[in-house]
Amino acid sequence: MTDRQSAPTNSIKLPPPLDNEILRERILNREGGPSLMRGSLSKCAARYRDFSELVLAASEQQSSKECDTSALANEIEHAKDLLEREIRLHDLEIRKLFLVSDAADAELAQYDAAQVQIESSISDCKDEIEELKKQLAHERKVRSNREEYETLAKMARQRPARRTTEKKTGGC
């Protein structure tokens, strides 16, 4: 609307323009993209710049006593409404980001709790496996002893009884 150099020094100062590095950083941080249509910070800054330029133009018109202030007042009102809308949309997006962040934190806490439970379960299973290994070794030893006993008992049954042997030998 008006040239920035012709604006009085005691009036509202315009925000600095956004450089490419800041815009690139915002895009990388996902400020933009789908949310660009709903209240991005760069859109808010552009609406503020437009609003400020209109207000500065109106103050210059009042100082130069130009007439048609109703059209300019309508433009200022429209720019104000657009700026308020963008700020509300940006606020909504920020709240949405906070909610997403809170949900992600809760999900991380849930995953941590699940991980602790899984690690505990794994530890319990390892302990149970060790106990079962010991029980298996014991049962193998019992089985081995039983087989040895059965072999010795079989050999003993093949021999004649002690009484029979003593009677034959006329012993004690």
ABEGO torsion letter per residue (X at the ends): XBBAAABBAABBBBBBBBBAAAAAAAAAAGBEEAAAABGBAAAAAAAAAAAAAAAAAAAAAAAAGBBBAAAAAAAAAAAAAAAAAAAAAAAAAAAAAAAAAAAAAAAAAAAAAAAAAAAAAAAAAAAAAAAAAAAAAAAAAAAAAAAAAAAAAAAAAABBBAAAAAAAAGBX
